[in-house]
Amino acid sequence: MVDIYLNNTLKRRKDKFEPLDCCNVRMYVCGPTVYDKAHLGNAKTPVVFDVLYRLLRHVYGAEHVTYVSNITDVDDKILNKHKQTGKPIREITQETYDWYIADMKKLNVLDPNYRPRATEYINEMIELVKRLLANGHAYEAEGHVLFSVDSMPSYGYLSGRSMKEMLAGARIEVADYKKNPADFVLWKPSDADQPGWDSPWGYGRPGWHLECSAMSSKLLGNDFDIHGGGSDLIFPHHENECAQSCCAFEGSHFARYWVHTGMLMVDGVKMSKSLGNFFTVDEVLAKYPAEALRLLFLTTHYHQPFNFTFEGLNSAKQTLDKFYNALRNVKDVKAEDCAPDERIIDALADDLNTPLALSYLHEITNNLNKAITPEDKAKYKGQLLAGAEMLGLLYQDAESWFKGDDADGGLSESAIEAKIAERIAAKKSKDYARADAIRNELKEQGILLEDTPSGTVWKRA
């Protein structure tokens, strides 16, 4: 069996992955808060963990991996959106959820085994708060229930920060009823016009950190293998998850491997609406293929900061053009049924080294382009597709990739085919000036023609 190594935030080093149970490898990744369209950062994390999910399924077997990625559908950000727009909260969360799922499908992100919504696990959250109160790790104050960080001597062990650093580096809610400024909310009161549930502490709603602890415990158990998310979640979110879960269940270590993706920047600067460099996924996908964005995310090691540029996106599209062109040239060859190249598996097993894995895809593509015999073409085509599947790439038909779609207002496929037929007719009648004019006319509209022995093929630039 292949040994997997992951950069474990908990140990601050690359750590050999040894699951608690090889027959049930369990992973939890924080999903989105559904109040607005997903931005690029919301897309990068699920793409990264999708590759890890594919690797775990390959190594341990699909039936032996359980992947949970949640949906936060009760949160103050959602309440603020409701106040701004006047839309019902349920309408906001459902619409945003639908947008997110559509984005994930375009990016070829596999569905997790479970995608729980926070509002479906309120009872589990209430029970978790009860346990923390009974264990002396929480207290009630002015309608709130708060976790007492002083009750946990090891608080801060995930982020490795001192209490002073944690208070200075995070936006901590200041409240007179807190015993310690770092104490965080487990349950808070709701007004009559706010979402809420009856509880032993009155009508209210859960704190954000509590939600993930309750859902992961219910679906994966009190101890599981991998917890993932963006590096911006290490503190306070993941730190507080650790605290409340370990204190609620005596002897629990919660997640054994903490895997975090690096910060996303745009043109070298942190993405921000105020700087005008903020992009939603659908804004980018309106102009570029989703697969190009997925490939771009994988060109940088997940643990490092990722710098988004449109130049990089163009380069990613050109790379896919190269891959798909190789497949297009052997479209009549049946791919050999083969396992992914071991070098690709080894690269991914070494802390998801996607840049190295991609370099092997390039090598296989070059071999496919040079192949002469039908046997070699079938072999390299099979290797290319099998390796690409591990990265979630090359999932489209080659012809479909080059022809794209006309959703952006460009020429439709039927209109292009009609122009090509007109050009063929012009060449037959030896009206070469007209044939050249049609080629140039299509080129100006982003349609490139190539005359081959089997006829004229086209693609969108």
WOZI-V359576 format. One record per backbone hydrogen bond with DSSP energy under -1.0 kcal/mol. NH is the residue of the N-H (numbers start at 1). CO is the residue of the C=O. If there is no record, write none. Layout:
NH;CO, NH;CO
This chain:
5;349, 6;15, 8;6, 8;13, 9;258, 12;8, 13;8, 15;6, 17;4, 24;21, 25;64, 27;66, 28;226, 29;68, 30;228, 34;72, 35;33, 40;279, 43;39, 44;40, 45;41, 47;43, 48;44, 49;45, 50;46, 51;47, 52;48, 53;49, 54;50, 55;51, 56;52, 57;53, 58;54, 59;55, 60;56, 61;57, 64;61, 65;62, 66;25, 68;27, 69;114, 71;116, 72;32, 79;75, 80;76, 81;77, 82;78, 83;79, 84;80, 85;81, 86;82, 92;88, 93;89, 94;90, 95;91, 96;92, 97;93, 98;94, 99;95, 100;96, 101;97, 102;98, 103;99, 104;100, 105;101, 106;102, 107;103, 108;105, 109;104, 113;67, 114;67, 118;71, 120;117, 121;118, 125;121, 126;122, 127;123, 128;124, 129;125, 130;126, 131;127, 132;128, 133;129, 134;130, 135;131, 136;133, 137;132, 139;146, 141;144, 144;141, 145;187, 146;139, 147;184, 148;137, 151;148, 152;149, 155;152, 157;154, 160;156, 166;162, 167;163, 168;164, 169;165, 172;170, 178;175, 183;180, 186;145, 187;145, 188;205, 190;203, 194;191, 197;204, 202;199, 204;197, 205;188, 207;186, 211;207, 213;209, 214;210, 215;211, 216;212, 217;213, 218;214, 219;215, 220;216, 221;217, 224;254, 226;26, 227;257, 228;28, 229;259, 231;261, 233;230, 234;231, 238;233, 239;234, 240;236, 241;237, 242;238, 243;239, 244;240, 245;241, 246;242, 247;243, 248;244, 249;245, 252;249, 256;224, 257;225, 259;227, 261;229, 262;302, 265;306, 266;269, 267;308, 269;266, 276;273, 277;272, 281;38, 284;280, 285;281, 287;284, 288;284, 293;289, 294;290, 295;291, 296;292, 297;293, 298;294, 299;296, 304;301, 306;263, 308;265, 313;309, 314;310, 315;311, 316;312, 317;313, 318;314, 319;315, 320;316, 321;317, 322;318, 323;319, 324;320, 325;321, 326;322, 327;323, 328;324, 329;325, 331;328, 333;330, 336;378, 345;341, 346;342, 347;343, 348;344, 349;345, 350;346, 351;5, 351;349, 352;348, 353;347, 354;352, 357;353, 358;354, 359;355, 360;356, 361;357, 362;358, 363;359, 364;360, 365;361, 366;362, 367;363, 368;364, 369;365, 370;366, 371;367, 377;373, 378;374, 379;375, 380;376, 381;377, 382;378, 383;379, 384;380, 385;381, 386;382, 387;383, 388;384, 389;385, 393;388, 401;397, 402;398, 403;399, 404;400, 409;406, 416;412, 417;413, 418;414, 419;415, 420;416, 421;417, 422;418, 423;419, 424;420, 425;421, 426;422, 427;423, 428;424, 429;425, 430;427, 431;426, 432;430, 435;431, 436;432, 437;433, 438;434, 439;435, 440;436, 441;437, 442;438, 443;439, 444;440, 446;443, 447;442, 448;459, 450;457, 452;455, 455;452, 457;450, 459;448, 460;402, 461;446
